[in-house]
């Protein structure tokens, strides 16, 4: 998954204003105690980060 697709999915789910805030502030155990930004900066694949977000927030399959 390209980063552009990842960020579009984040914006589609969270909204334009909240997606980046969530990605900066929400520490997730699914990402090893990292935020989305920290996981991406650490080299995690965007698809794996998106899957972790979906699992943590129980995002319905039709929104994934």
C-alpha positions as CSV (number, residue, x, y, z in Angstrom):
1,X,0.0,0.0,0.0
2,X,1.3,3.4,-0.9
3,X,1.5,6.1,1.8
4,X,-0.9,8.2,-0.3
5,X,-3.5,5.4,-0.1
6,X,-2.9,4.9,3.6
7,X,-3.4,8.6,4.4
8,X,-6.5,8.8,2.2
9,X,-8.0,5.9,4.1
10,X,-7.1,7.6,7.4
11,X,-8.9,10.8,6.2
12,X,-11.9,8.8,4.9
13,X,-12.4,7.1,8.3
14,X,-11.3,9.8,10.7
15,X,-12.1,13.0,8.7
16,X,-9.7,15.5,7.3
17,X,-9.0,17.3,10.6
18,X,-8.7,14.3,13.0
19,X,-6.7,11.8,10.9
20,X,-3.4,13.5,11.5
21,X,-4.2,14.3,15.1
22,X,-5.0,10.6,15.8
23,X,-1.8,9.5,14.0
24,X,0.3,11.8,16.1
25,X,-1.3,11.4,19.5
26,X,-2.8,7.9,19.8
27,X,-0.3,5.3,21.1
28,X,-1.3,1.8,20.0
29,X,-0.2,-1.5,21.6
30,X,-0.8,-3.0,18.1
31,X,2.1,-0.9,16.9
32,X,4.4,-1.8,19.8
33,X,3.5,1.2,21.9
34,X,4.0,3.6,19.0
35,X,1.8,6.2,17.3
36,X,1.0,5.8,13.6
37,X,3.7,8.4,12.7
38,X,6.3,6.7,14.9
39,X,5.5,3.3,13.4
40,X,5.8,4.7,9.8
41,X,9.0,6.5,10.7
42,X,10.4,3.3,12.2
43,X,9.9,1.5,8.9
44,X,6.6,-0.2,9.3
45,X,4.8,-0.9,6.1
46,X,1.8,1.3,5.6
47,X,-0.5,-1.7,5.0
48,X,0.6,-3.2,8.4
49,X,-0.1,0.1,10.1
50,X,-3.5,0.3,8.5
51,X,-4.3,-3.2,9.6
52,X,-3.3,-2.4,13.1
53,X,-5.5,0.7,13.1
54,X,-8.4,-1.4,11.8
55,X,-7.9,-4.1,14.4
56,X,-7.5,-1.6,17.3
57,X,-10.6,0.4,16.4
58,X,-12.6,-2.6,15.1
59,X,-13.2,-0.8,11.9
60,X,-15.9,-2.6,9.9
61,X,-14.7,-4.5,6.9
62,X,-16.7,-2.3,4.5
63,X,-14.7,0.8,5.8
64,X,-11.3,-0.9,5.4
